[in-house]
């Protein structure tokens, strides 16, 4: 399967991150320390938090960083059944009653780091390996625990992490990413260094798109890269996704194609989300075989919503815009009474989004209202 451009064009050095020089420098300083702190990377969606922690992990742990970097996606955990059990299983692989914790485990990989040979093209993000920077203390940290979207952990699970950080072995560190760090409890924030990453300026987004286009031997029409940067609105991930989408469909020769592609790829998905909610299927858990094991997967309107937002790098505000367009263009055969109720519910959702940092929660409430409207209209 062909790698996406988000992967194939991911930054490999700190100075390649689409961020300010001060943030690049702060990340590098953290990563080359013999005794690095726990870390919180805060910022809007799509600004490069994941790219940043991957470089930090590569620098701290060396070429074999994948083997002792453990990742938990808190947002996915929060919307799955048995969330607390899965959370405990991740942090305590030996079982809830076991004293063995993921953070407390040391790793032989750290002692072998001097012997590990980097693959061709695998370079240390700081330009030099930590084992070369210091004769003692380097390689002390042998395990990283990454909690992505940690602001979705909630008040029950976060204290669990605090206790683990207090008693953890000196060989492990936590890295948290969050859109809203204020939702992370003080006990975790006070034990971590926080680096805030702002929305990516349009000039930097355009410059990154120009670099990708050059590497892919593309000849985009003048102005379209700037248009993509404008539509992405500071979300670099979405900008790269849109460029790849246009390029794969040979549509980078006409600026008018951008809006057509954006509309076409999202409207069908949005219609599916709304139709599932109208049928009363907001939460719909189903068993699917994944990797040889049966796994409960979220389907229905919320499952379709998550897939749509992830695949198209959409924010909640984008979804509201597309739902409004869907409702007002007559693609759905709805009577006037139901249409008015749905538009009123959507307007309430839009207002709520202005004061909420968790857009998905507001969209979920909207979909439940859609279900209620459908039921009342059928009565």
C-alpha positions in Angstrom: 0.0 0.0 0.0 1.4 3.4 -1.0 2.3 5.6 2.0 0.4 8.9 2.3 2.3 12.1 1.7 1.8 12.9 5.4 4.1 9.9 6.1 6.5 10.1 3.1 7.1 13.8 3.6 7.1 13.9 7.3 10.0 16.0 8.8 13.1 14.1 9.8 14.9 17.0 11.6 13.8 19.5 14.2 14.6 22.4 11.8 12.2 20.8 9.2 9.2 21.1 11.4 6.6 23.7 10.1 6.9 25.7 13.3 8.7 28.8 14.6 12.5 28.5 15.2 11.9 29.0 19.0 9.6 25.9 19.1 12.0 23.9 17.0 14.8 24.9 19.4 12.8 24.1 22.5 11.9 20.6 21.2 15.6 19.9 20.4 16.8 21.1 23.8 14.3 18.7 25.5 15.3 15.8 23.3 19.1 16.0 23.7 19.0 16.3 27.5 20.4 13.3 29.4 17.5 13.6 31.8 14.5 14.9 29.7 11.3 16.0 31.4 7.8 14.6 30.9 6.3 16.7 28.0 3.0 18.3 27.0 2.6 19.3 23.4 -0.4 21.6 23.1 -1.9 23.2 20.1 -4.8 23.0 17.6 -5.5 20.0 15.3 -3.1 19.5 12.5 -0.2 21.7 13.6 2.4 19.0 13.9 2.1 17.7 17.5 2.5 14.1 16.4 5.4 14.9 14.1 7.1 16.7 17.0 6.9 13.9 19.5 8.1 11.4 16.9 11.2 13.4 16.4 11.7 13.7 20.2 11.3 10.0 20.5 13.8 9.3 17.8 16.3 11.6 19.3 15.9 10.3 22.9 15.7 6.6 22.2 17.9 6.3 19.1 17.4 4.3 15.9 15.4 1.6 17.7 12.9 4.0 19.1 9.8 2.2 17.7 10.4 -0.8 19.9 10.0 1.1 23.2 7.6 3.8 22.3 4.0 3.0 23.4 1.1 5.0 22.0 -2.4 5.4 23.4 -5.0 7.4 21.5 -7.2 8.8 24.3 -9.8 10.2 22.0 -10.5 6.7 20.6 -10.4 5.3 24.1 -13.0 7.7 25.4 -15.6 6.6 22.8 -15.0 2.8 23.2 -16.7 0.4 25.5 -14.7 -0.8 28.5 -12.5 2.4 28.3 -11.1 2.2 31.9 -10.2 -1.5 31.5 -8.4 -0.8 28.3 -6.6 2.1 29.9 -5.4 0.0 32.8 -4.4 -2.8 30.5 -2.2 -0.4 28.5 -0.4 1.0 31.5 -0.3 -2.3 33.5 0.3 -5.1 30.9 0.7 -7.7 33.7 -2.9 -7.1 35.0 -4.6 -4.7 37.3 -3.3 -6.5 40.5 0.2 -6.7 39.2 2.9 -4.3 40.4 4.4 -4.5 36.9 3.7 -1.2 35.1 4.7 -0.1 31.6 6.4 3.0 32.9 8.4 0.9 35.5 9.8 -1.5 33.0 13.4 -1.0 31.9 14.6 -2.0 28.5 17.7 -3.7 27.2 17.3 -1.6 24.1 18.8 1.3 26.0 21.9 -0.6 26.8 22.2 -1.7 23.2 21.6 1.8 21.8 25.3 2.3 21.1 25.3 -0.9 19.0 22.2 -0.1 17.0 23.0 1.0 13.4 20.5 3.4 11.9 18.9 2.4 8.6 19.9 4.2 5.5 18.2 7.6 5.5 17.4 7.5 9.2 19.1 10.5 10.7 19.0 11.9 14.3 16.7 14.9 14.3 19.2 17.0 16.1 21.9 16.1 13.6 23.9 13.9 16.1 22.9 11.0 18.3 22.5 11.6 22.0 25.1 8.9 22.7 27.7 11.1 21.0 26.6 14.3 22.8 27.3 13.0 26.3 29.7 10.3 27.6 27.6 9.7 30.7 23.9 9.6 31.4 22.9 9.3 27.7 20.5 6.5 27.0 19.2 6.6 30.6 15.6 7.0 29.3 14.7 3.7 27.6 10.9 4.0 27.2 8.4 6.6 26.1 4.7 6.5 26.8 2.7 8.7 24.4 -0.8 9.7 25.3 -2.3 11.5 22.3 -5.3 13.8 22.8 -4.7 13.5 26.6 -7.4 16.2 27.2 -9.9 13.4 26.4 -8.8 11.2 29.3 -11.3 12.8 31.7 -11.0 13.2 35.5 -11.1 9.5 36.4 -8.1 8.3 34.4 -5.8 11.3 34.8 -5.1 10.7 38.6 -4.1 7.2 37.7 -1.3 8.6 35.5 -0.2 11.0 38.3 0.4 8.1 40.7 2.3 6.3 38.0 4.5 9.3 37.2 5.3 9.7 40.9 6.4 6.1 41.4 7.7 5.5 37.9 11.2 4.3 37.1 13.7 6.9 36.0 14.0 5.1 32.7 10.5 6.1 31.4 9.0 9.4 30.3 5.4 10.5 29.4 4.6 12.7 26.4 1.1 14.1 26.2 -0.5 15.9 23.2 -3.6 18.0 23.8 -5.7 20.7 22.0 -6.9 22.0 25.4 -4.2 21.6 28.0 -6.4 23.3 30.6 -8.4 20.0 30.7 -5.3 18.2 31.9 -5.2 18.2 35.7 -2.7 20.4 37.5 -0.9 17.4 39.0 0.1 16.3 35.5 0.9 19.7 34.1 3.1 20.6 37.1 5.2 17.5 36.5 5.7 18.2 32.8 7.2 20.8 30.5 4.6 22.3 28.2 5.4 23.5 24.7 2.5 25.3 23.0 2.4 25.1 19.2 0.3 27.7 17.4 -1.7 27.3 14.2 0.7 27.1 11.2 0.9 30.5 9.4 -0.3 30.4 5.8 3.2 31.4 4.5 4.8 28.4 6.2 2.0 26.1 4.9 2.5 27.3 1.4 6.2 26.9 1.7 5.8 23.3 2.8 3.4 22.6 0.0 5.9 24.0 -2.5 8.6 21.7 -1.2 6.3 18.7 -1.5 5.2 19.6 -5.0 8.9 20.0 -6.0 9.8 16.6 -4.6 6.8 15.0 -6.3 7.7 16.6 -9.6 4.3 18.5 -9.7 3.6 21.6 -11.7 0.7 23.2 -9.8 -1.1 26.2 -11.4 0.0 29.5 -10.0 -2.0 30.4 -6.8 -3.5 27.0 -6.0 -1.0 26.2 -3.2 -1.9 29.5 -1.6 -5.6 28.6 -2.0 -5.0 25.2 -0.3 -3.2 27.0 2.6 -6.2 29.4 2.9 -8.8 26.5 3.0 -6.6 24.6 5.5 -6.7 27.6 7.9 -3.6 26.8 9.8 -4.1 23.0 9.7 -1.0 21.7 7.9 -2.2 18.1 8.0 -5.3 19.1 6.0 -3.3 21.1 3.6 -1.0 18.2 2.7 -4.0 15.9 2.4 -5.8 18.3 0.0 -2.6 18.7 -2.2 -2.2 14.9 -2.4 -5.9 14.4 -3.2 -5.7 17.0 -6.0 -2.5 15.6 -7.4 -3.8 12.0 -7.4 -6.8 13.1 -9.5 -4.7 15.3 -11.8 -6.6 18.4 -10.7 -3.8 20.8 -9.7 -3.9 22.6 -13.1 -7.0 24.6 -12.3 -7.7 26.6 -9.1 -11.4 26.0 -9.5 -10.9 22.3 -8.8 -10.0 22.8 -5.2 -13.5 23.7 -4.1 -15.0 21.0 -6.3 -12.8 18.3 -4.8 -13.4 19.5 -1.2 -17.2 19.5 -1.7 -17.3 16.2 -3.6 -15.2 14.3 -1.1 -17.1 15.5 2.0 -20.7 15.9 0.9 -21.3 12.1 0.4 -19.7 11.3 3.7 -21.8 14.0 5.5 -25.0 12.7 3.9 -24.2 9.2 5.2 -23.7 10.6 8.7 -27.0 12.4 8.7 -28.9 9.5 7.1 -27.7 7.1 9.8 -28.8 9.5 12.6 -32.2 10.0 10.8 -32.6 6.2 10.9 -31.9 6.2 14.7 -28.5 4.7 14.5 -26.3 7.2 16.3 -24.3 4.6 18.4 -24.1 1.3 16.6 -21.5 -1.1 17.9 -20.6 -4.1 15.8 -18.1 -6.9 16.0 -15.4 -7.0 13.2 -12.4 -9.3 12.7 -9.2 -7.2 12.9 -5.8 -8.8 12.9 -7.3 -12.2 13.5 -9.2 -11.0 16.6 -12.8 -9.9 17.0 -13.1 -6.3 18.0 -16.0 -4.1 18.8 -16.1 -1.2 16.4 -18.2 2.0 16.5 -20.5 2.2 13.5 -23.7 4.2 12.9 -23.6 8.0 12.6 -20.8 8.5 15.1 -18.6 5.9 13.5 -19.2 7.5 10.1 -18.5 10.9 11.6 -15.2 9.8 13.1 -14.1 8.2 9.8 -15.1 11.4 7.8 -13.2 13.7 10.2 -10.1 11.6 10.3 -9.9 10.8 6.5 -10.6 14.4 5.4 -8.9 16.2 8.4 -12.1 18.1 9.1 -12.8 20.2 12.1 -16.2 20.3 13.7 -16.9 23.7 12.1 -16.2 22.2 8.7 -18.7 19.4 9.4 -21.4 21.9 10.4 -20.7 23.9 7.2 -21.1 20.8 5.0 -24.3 19.7 6.9 -25.8 23.1 6.3 -24.9 22.9 2.6 -26.5 19.4 2.4 -29.7 20.5 4.1 -30.1 23.7 2.1 -29.4 22.3 -1.4 -32.3 19.8 -1.3 -30.2 16.6 -1.7 -32.3 15.1 1.1 -36.0 14.6 0.5 -37.3 16.1 3.8 -40.6 17.8 4.5 -40.5 21.5 5.5 -41.2 20.9 9.1 -38.4 18.4 9.7 -36.0 20.6 7.6 -36.7 23.6 9.9 -36.2 21.6 13.0 -32.9 20.2 11.7 -31.6 23.6 10.7 -32.5 25.0 14.2 -30.6 22.1 15.8 -27.6 22.7 13.6 -27.7 26.5 14.5 -27.6 25.5 18.2 -24.7 23.2 17.5 -22.8 26.0 15.7 -23.3 28.4 18.6 -22.1 25.8 21.1 -19.0 25.2 19.1 -17.9 28.8 19.6 -17.3 28.1 23.3 -16.3 24.5 23.3 -12.9 22.9 22.8 -14.4 19.5 22.1 -16.3 19.9 18.8 -17.0 16.2 18.5 -19.1 16.3 21.7 -21.2 19.1 20.3 -21.6 17.1 17.0 -22.7 14.0 19.0 -25.3 16.0 20.8 -26.5 17.3 17.4 -26.8 13.8 16.0 -28.9 12.7 19.0 -31.2 15.7 18.4 -31.5 14.6 14.7 -32.6 11.1 15.9 -35.1 12.7 18.3 -36.5 14.9 15.5 -36.8 11.9 13.2 -38.7 9.9 15.8 -41.1 12.8 16.7 -41.8 13.4 13.0 -42.6 9.8 12.5 -45.0 9.6 15.5 
